Each structure stands twice: as C-alpha cells, then as structure tokens.
Amino acid sequence: MFMCVITSLFLGLIISAEEIVKDRKILKRESFLNLSWFSYLNAKVVIMFLISAIQTISFILIGNYILEIKGMTFPYWIILFTTSCTANMLGLNISSAFSSVITIYILIPFILIPQLLFSGVIVKFDKLHKNSLSSNEYVPLIGEIMTTRWAFEAMAVEQFKNNKYERNFFVYDMGMSQNNWYASFLIQSLKIDLQMCMKNKNDLNFKPTFVNNLYKINYYSDKLNKMAGFGPINGKWKENLSAGNIDSAATKAAGNYLDSLARHYRHVQRIYSDRRDSVSKVLEATIGTQGLLQLKEDYYNDQLENAVLDRTRKEQSIETDSKIIQKYEPGFMMPLSKAGRAQFYAPYKKVGNIKIDTFWFNLIMIWIVTISLYGALYYNVLQKLIGVIENMKFKNTEK
C-alpha cells in the first residue's frame, strides 16, 4: 500500500517535471503577445490530471486483481489519483522555476526521500527525535506536511475499518478497546503512581514527581468519573490526596475508588463484547458460519490490523509530568485535538465538535495542498523565491 503511494507520487512528478521547461521558448514568444498564462496552465493541468487518472486506475485494477484485494478499488483509486495530482502540481512548479532539465531530475530524489522517511511507515513517528515542536499525542509537524502520510493513512484506515467484514463490528471493537484501555492500563498506571506517592511521601528528592503524580491521579479520576456518569465523588479521601495530607487511609480509599472505576469500565467492555457477539450471530444466521469465515478471509487483512493497532509495541502508554498518553491500539483510539490533529491511524479526525472520517479528512487535506500548489504556480512563487535567493548570493559575491 505504501509503495502504491510512492509510485503515484513518482509517476505524477515524472510526467509533469518537463512540461513547462520544454515550452520555455514558446512561453517567451507568447508573453509578447499577451496570451493567457491562466489558460496555458489549465490546459497543462487538465492533461496531467487525465494522464494521472488513467495511470492510477490501471495500476489499481491490475494490482488489486493480482493481489486479490477486494472492495477497495474506488478508495484506492481516489487516494492515489489525488496523490498523483499533488505530484503533478509540484512537478509543474519545479518545471516553471528551473530552466535546466538536469536540475529538475536531480531535485526529484530530494523531494521523494523526505516523503519516504517522514511518512510514519518506514520510520515510526515515535522513533523521531523529540523536541519542542514534536508531540507524543499527535503526528509530529514534519509528518503533517508529508503527502505520503495523509495518503497512506487514509488507505490503511479505510481498508481496516470499512472493509465488508470489519465495518459490521468496528464500533463495538472500538468500544471494547477504549474501555479496556481505561480499566487495564490507565487506571493501573494511576494506582502505581498512587503507591509511589505513599511510599516516597517523605522523600524530598521525590517531591516534584510526588506533586505531578497527585495531579494526574486527581485529574484522571475526575475525568473517568465524569465519563462513567457517577456524579460527585464522595468521601474525604480526595481532599487528603494532596501534599502534606496523604496517608494510608486516603491511599486505600483512592485505590478502592479506582478499582470501582475499573470494574465499571470492564462492565462496559463486556456490553460492547456482547453486542459484537449479537451482530456476529445475526450474520451467521444470514450467511452461515462458513459464509462469515469466508467474508473475513476475503476482506480482512491481519497484517494491516497489526500495523493499524501497533501490535508489536511493548509500552502501551507514555507518562509525562502531567499526562498519561495512550499508545494502546491507535486505530481504535479517539483523537484528542479539535483542530484536526490526531495520532497516526486515528479512525476519525475532529474539527470543533464535528467528527470527520479519516479517509475523507485526509483526502480534503491533500486537495488543499494541491490547490495551494496551483496558486503558487499561477503566481510563480517558487520562481520568484529562487530569483530572490540568487540576487542575495550575487550581492554577497560583490561584497
């Protein structure tokens, strides 16, 4: 799937990279006649997009037939076509800005290599160097500007959650996963932090961690309580769960309350599991047990599940001074940001309170980049930028 994205990007660049530079003499002549630059560009864009559409649909039809990928023809095609269109616009920008074909073809690998490295596929985003601009909660900023990231994520998430088998169970699988995270990982981390606070409450060296742990315990217990719909937390243990007041009674009461929250979320997990089983039984009654097994065999991809749910990961959370960040099964994890940012393989993105399926959100983002590149081409932004850099170099040489 990732090589499909890279191939579409490469083909889109190759077919467009020479289109304007080879017309340089014609463009100079037409500039004296005041012929329309807008019309010229539109003619080029229409031809490039048409060629890309034919290339990508041919690639998908043949590839899906050979690899026996079913039900993904349109999603694959629209994503790869969109990726190729972005590459077309990027290639036209380069072709417009440089006068040498050799320079253009030297640049193409320098464009593709970052798309390979920072897509989140070859090098996981978690493995990138952490700095003030990176985040453990979201795709890092370097990944946000990579077309390959948007395209591959859209294809992977779409095939994982909306194939003909999984789409019957996805809501229930997501509910089971999220409630299992609360009960088995988040609450257990809070209990460990609680025990560490009680054990080291008199250790001055532990004081900064002590304060941070108490903050997390209070914050997440309130959050989990609110999601569970339990109402106000009763008892004085929460008041005593602070620096200077913590004691064994407060620790025990807090631990018992966290256990009650864990029991609640395990109960909710079982409800989702029962609903999933009910759907499975309905499908078995409709198409038969063998039919359900064949449906999974035809449409569900185990290796894709391993990638989207990050099955090879050992640590299921990352703990900072103020947060416990979920890393457990990102393909079932709800995004936290309301600005469209999310973890890699998020099932949907949020803009305000609106949920947008990852496939369509990513598709829109790639088209926004494509339109922006068209605007840059129309106004010769790259050509002007190169001219400014060359003038600066010339002035520095004169000095």
N, C-alpha and C positions, 0 to 999 in steps of 0.2 A: 504493500500500500504506500509506504514511504517512497519507494523507488518510482511509483506511478507519479507522485507529486513532483519529484526531482526531474523525471523525464518530461513532464508537461512544462515545467519551468524552463528546462534546457531547450526544448523544441520551440517554445514561444520566443526565447531570446534569439535563437539561431535564425529563424525565418524573418525577424524584423531588424536585426542589427545592422544590415547593409542598406535598408530600404531608402533612407534619406541621404546617406553619404554618397550613394551612387548617382543620385539625382542632383548633386551639388551644382553642376554647370547649368542644368535646366532651371534650377531654382534662382540662380543669379540672373539668368535671362528674363525669367518671369517676374522678378522683383522690379525690373524697369517698366514692365507692362502693367504693374499693379494688379496682378492676378491674385485670386483669393487664397491666402495661406490656410484659412479655415476649411475651404473646400478640398484643398490638396490633402490636408491631414485626415479629413473624414474619409476620403477615398482610400487612403492607406490603411486607416483603422478598420474600415469595413472589410477590406480584402484580408487583412491579417486575422481578424476575428473569424471570418468564414473559413480560412485555412485551418485555424486552430480548432474550430468546431468539428471539421471533418477528421482532422488528425486524432483528436481525443476520443470521438465516438468510435472510430475504427480501432483504436488502441483498446478501449474498454470492451467492445464486443468480442474481439479476438482473445484478449486476456481473460475475461470472465468465462468464456467458453472453455478455454484450455484448463483453467484452474477450478472450473465448476463452482464459481461464485454466483449465487442465485439471489435475485431480488434487489440487487444493488446497482443496476445499470444506470438509472437516472441519477441517483445520488452521486455515484462515482463521476458520471459524465459532467454534471453541472459544476462540481467542485474542480475537476481537472480542467474543464473549459475556462472557468473563472481564473484559475491559476495561470493558465496559458495566456489569457487576455492581459493579466497584470504583467507577465513577462513581455508580451508584445509591446505594451506601452513603455516599459523600462528599456527595451531594445530600441524603440524609436527615439526615446530621449537621448540615449547614448549615440545613436546614429546621427542625430541632429547636432550634438555638441562637439563631436570629433570629426576631423577631416581625413583620418587615416584608418583604413580597414584593419591594418595590423594592430593598431592601438585598441580598436574595438574588440577584436578577438582575444587580445591579451587580457582585457578587462573582464571578460565573461567568467573565467575561473574565479576571479576575485569577488565576483557577485555571488557565485554558486557556493563557494566554500563556507561563508558565514551562514548561508541558508541551511547547509548540512549540519554545521556544528551547533548552531543555536536554535534548532528546531525542537529540542527536547526529546528527540528519538535516539540519536547516536550518543549524545552526552546528556544525561538526565539533568534537568534544571537544578535538582538538589545537589548535584556534584559541582556546580559552578561556584566560583569564589564569591563569598558573601561580602557585601559592602553596604553602604548607607542607602543605595538605590535598589537593593535586592530585598526579597521578602520570602519567608518560609510559607506564607499563606497563599500567595498568588504566583502566577507565572512571572518571572523577572522581566524587567523592562526590555532587556535585549531580546527576549523571546516574543514580546508583544509586537515588535516591528518586523518579525520574520513571516513572510507569506507562507513558508512551508509549515510553520507551526499551526497557523489558522487552518490551512487546508488539510493537513494530516489529522489534526484533532477532530475536525468536522467529519471526515470519513470514518475514523475509528469509532467515535461516539455514536454516529448514526448506525453503523453496522452492528455495534454491540447492543444498543438499547432498542432499536426499531426494526430489527430483523423479524421475520414472521413468527419465530418461536419466542424470543425474549420479550417482545412487546406485550405479550399476554401476562407476563409476570413481573415486569420491570418495577412497577410501583410498589409491589409487595417486597421484592428483593431489596429495593432501596430502603423501605421502611424497616426491614429486618436488620440491614446493615447499620443504619444510623442508630437504631436503638441498642444494638449490640455494642456499638462504639461507646455510647453513654454508660451502659451497665458494666461492660467488661474492661474498658480502657480508661475513659475519662474519670469515672468515679474511683477506680482503683488507684490512679495516679494521685487523686486528691487525698485518698486515705494514706498513701505513702508519705505525702507532704505533711499530713497531719501528725503522723507518728514521728517524723523527723523534727517537727516543731516541739513536740512534747519532750523528746529525747534530748534536744540541744537548746532548750529554752534559756539555760543559764550560761551558755557559751557565747561570749562577746564576739568571737570571730564569725559565729553563725548568724549574728543579728540581721544583716542585710537580707540573707536568704530567708530567715525567720519571718521578717516583715512581708517579703514577697509571697511566701507560701501562704501566709494567713490571708493576704489579699486574694489570691487565687481561690482558696477554699471558700471564702465568703462570696466572691463574685460568681463562681460556678454553682455553688449550692443555691444561690438566689435564682440564677438562670434556669437550672434544672427544675427547681421547684415551680417556677412560673410556667415552664413548658408542660410540666405534669399537671398543672391546674390544682395544686394542693392548697392554695390560699396562704395566708401569713404563717411564717414558721413560729411555732410555739416553743416556749422554754427559754431559760436564761443562758443556755449554753452559747448562743450566738453572741450575746453581749460579752461573755467571758472569753470568747475566742479572739483575743487581742493581746498585744504585747503587754506583759506585766500581769495579766489576769488569767492566762491559760493554766488549767490544772487538769488532773487526771479525770475529774468528773466531766468537765467541759469536753475534753478529748473523747471520752467514752460516749457522751451524748451526741457529739458531732458524728462520730463513727457510726453509731446506730442510725442516725438520720440519713447518712449517705447510703447505708445498707438498705434502708426503706426506699430510697430513690432508685437504687439498683434493682430491687425487686419489682418496682413499678415498670421500669423500662424493659426488664426481661419479660414481664407480662405483656406489654405492648408488642414486643418482638414476637411472642407466641401468637398473638392475634393476627399479625401480618403473615406468619407462617401458616396458620390455619386457613386464612383467606387464599393464600397461594395454593395450598393443597386443594381447596374447593374448586379453584379455576382449573387446576390440573385434572381433577376428576370430571369436570364438565367437558373438557377437551377429549379426555379418554372416552367418555360416553358418546361424543360426537364423531370422532375419527378413529377411535380404537387405541389400545395401548401401543400396538405396533406403529400406528399412524403417528402418534405423538413422538415416539422414538425416532421415526423417520424424519419428522418435521425438525427435530433438534439436530439430527445428523446432516440434514440438507442446509440449514440456515445458521446454526450456532457454531462459533469458532472458539475453541478452547484456548488457543494461543493469544487471540485477541482479548479474551477475558483476563488472561494472566497479565497482559500489558496494561489494560484499562484499569484493572483493580490492583495493579502493582503487587502481585502475589509474591514476588521474590524479596520484597522489602522486609527487613527484620524489625526496625523500630516503627511502631505504629503511631507514634506521636513525637513532637518536638516541644520541649518545655523551655520557655524563656522566663524572664523575670516576672512578666505579668500575664502570660498566656500559656495554655496547653493546646498546641496546634495539631489538629487531626491530620494524619497521613494514612489512616486506615481506609482502604478501598476508595480512592478518589473518584472513581466512576459512579459511585453511589452517594457521594458527599455533596451536601448543599453548599452553594457558594456563599461567602460571607459579605462580599462587597456589593453595593447597589450602584456601582459605576461601571458595570460590565466586566470587571476583573474577577478572576476565579483561579482555582487550581487547574493544573493540566488534566484533561479528560473530564472536566465538570459536565454533568448531564444537561445543565442549562445555565444561562447567564441572567443576571438581574440588572435591570436599569430602573432605578427607583423601586417601585413595588411590582414592576412588570417582569414576568418570567419569560425568557425567550429561549427556545430550544437551541442548543449549541450549534447544530447544523446550520440553521438559518442565521443566527447571530454571526458566526464566523464567515458565512457567505457574504453577508452585508459588509463586514469589515474589509474583506478582500476587494469588494467592488468600490468601497470608499477609497482605498489605496489606488485602484485602477483609475478612478475619476480624477483623483488628485494628480496622478502622473500625466493624465491627459491635459490638465490645466497647466502643469509645469512645461509640457511640450509646446502647448499653444503659445505660451509667453516666453519660451526659450530660456527658462530659468537656469538649467544646467549649463547651457552655452554661455550665458551672462556670468554665471558664477566662475566658470573656468577663465573667462576673459578678465575678471577682477583679480583672480589669483595670478594670472600671467603678468598683468600690469604691476602687481605688487612685487613680483620677482624681478621684473625689468627695472623698477625703481631701486630695489635693493642692490642690483648689479651695478647700476650707475653710481651709487654712493661708494 
